[in-house]
Amino acid sequence: MQPFMCSIRRDVDVYIAIVRGREMADALGFDAIDRTRIEIVILELTRNLLVHAGGGQIRLEPVSQYDRCGLAVEAIDQGPGIPDIALAMQDGYSTAHTLGAGLPGVKRLMDDFHIASTVGVGTHVRATKWVPQRSRSRR
């Protein structure tokens, strides 16, 4: 399975990314609950690209490490950047007058999470979900 890269410029792009993420998660053997978690993460990250950066790229990539496989979701933009990542990762913090659950929620829903941002340059988020052993044994 090849990585999938999608430009996020319009609302329809969000749904294209979600559908492709669902297909990849299903092919990798994720159960319905983890597929939904991955879809939510794709939704949150793509909406952040539109709202905060005016667009960007989403990359979905099958990954493997040791004896496990998973799906990495990356959001890359050339937006204004995040001046205080620690603050942005706090529940309830929002610059867009929302609930402020996006990035902290992404971190909670996934197994691995990394964010890097430079003001005036952009932001890169990578979150990975690993197929649980129980799901792999059913395949």
C-alpha positions in Angstrom: 0.0 0.0 0.0 1.4 3.4 -1.1 1.3 6.6 1.0 -1.5 9.0 0.1 -0.9 12.8 -0.1 -3.7 15.2 -0.5 -3.8 19.0 -0.7 -6.3 20.5 1.7 -7.7 23.7 0.2 -11.5 23.2 0.4 -14.0 21.4 2.6 -14.4 18.6 0.0 -10.6 17.8 0.4 -11.3 17.1 4.1 -13.8 14.3 3.1 -11.5 12.9 0.4 -8.8 12.5 3.0 -11.2 10.9 5.5 -12.5 8.4 3.0 -8.9 7.4 1.9 -7.9 7.2 5.6 -10.9 4.9 6.3 -9.9 2.6 3.3 -6.3 2.4 4.4 -7.2 1.8 8.1 -9.5 -1.0 7.0 -6.9 -2.6 4.7 -4.3 -2.5 7.6 -6.7 -4.4 9.9 -7.9 -1.7 12.3 -11.2 -2.5 14.0 -14.2 -0.1 13.7 -13.4 1.8 16.9 -9.8 2.6 15.8 -10.9 3.4 12.2 -13.2 6.0 13.7 -10.4 7.4 15.9 -8.3 7.7 12.8 -11.1 9.4 10.9 -11.6 11.9 13.7 -7.9 12.7 13.7 -7.9 13.3 10.0 -10.9 15.5 10.4 -9.3 17.5 13.2 -6.0 18.0 11.4 -7.5 18.9 8.1 -9.9 21.4 9.6 -6.9 22.9 11.5 -5.1 23.2 8.1 -8.1 25.1 6.7 -8.9 27.3 9.7 -5.4 28.2 11.0 -3.1 27.9 7.9 -5.4 28.5 5.0 -4.6 25.0 3.7 -1.8 22.5 3.6 -1.1 18.9 2.9 -2.3 15.7 4.6 -0.2 12.6 4.2 -1.4 9.1 5.2 1.3 6.5 5.3 1.3 2.8 6.3 4.2 2.3 8.7 5.8 -0.7 10.4 8.1 -0.9 13.4 9.4 -4.1 14.9 6.5 -6.6 14.7 3.7 -4.0 14.4 2.1 -2.1 11.6 0.1 1.1 11.7 -1.0 4.3 10.0 0.7 7.6 10.3 -1.3 10.8 9.7 0.8 13.9 8.9 -0.5 17.5 8.5 2.0 19.9 7.0 1.4 23.6 6.4 3.2 26.9 5.6 0.9 28.9 7.8 1.6 31.3 10.6 2.9 28.7 13.0 2.1 28.1 16.6 3.9 30.5 19.0 3.4 28.4 22.1 2.9 24.7 21.5 2.5 23.9 25.2 -0.4 26.3 25.4 -1.9 25.0 22.2 -1.8 21.5 23.6 -3.9 22.4 26.6 -7.6 21.4 26.6 -9.8 24.4 26.1 -7.2 26.7 24.5 -8.3 28.0 21.1 -7.4 30.9 18.9 -10.5 30.2 16.6 -13.2 30.4 19.4 -13.8 26.7 19.4 -13.8 24.1 22.2 -10.0 23.8 22.0 -10.1 20.0 21.9 -8.4 19.5 18.5 -4.7 19.0 19.0 -5.0 17.5 22.6 -7.7 15.2 21.3 -5.5 14.1 18.4 -2.7 13.3 20.9 -5.2 11.2 23.0 -6.7 9.3 20.1 -3.4 8.2 18.7 -0.5 6.1 20.0 2.4 8.4 19.0 2.2 12.2 18.5 4.8 14.8 17.5 4.3 18.5 16.6 6.9 21.0 15.4 6.1 24.6 14.5 8.0 27.7 13.7 6.3 31.1 13.7 6.1 32.5 10.2 7.2 29.2 8.6 4.5 26.6 9.4 3.5 23.5 11.4 4.1 19.8 11.0 2.1 17.3 13.0 2.6 13.5 12.8 0.4 11.1 14.7 0.5 7.3 14.4 -2.0 4.7 15.4 -0.7 1.1 15.7 -2.9 -1.9 14.9 -3.5 -3.6 18.3 -2.2 -7.2 18.7 -5.8 -8.3 19.2 -6.8 -7.0 15.8 -3.8 -8.5 14.0 -4.6 -12.0 15.5 -8.1 -11.9 14.0 -6.9 -11.3 10.5 
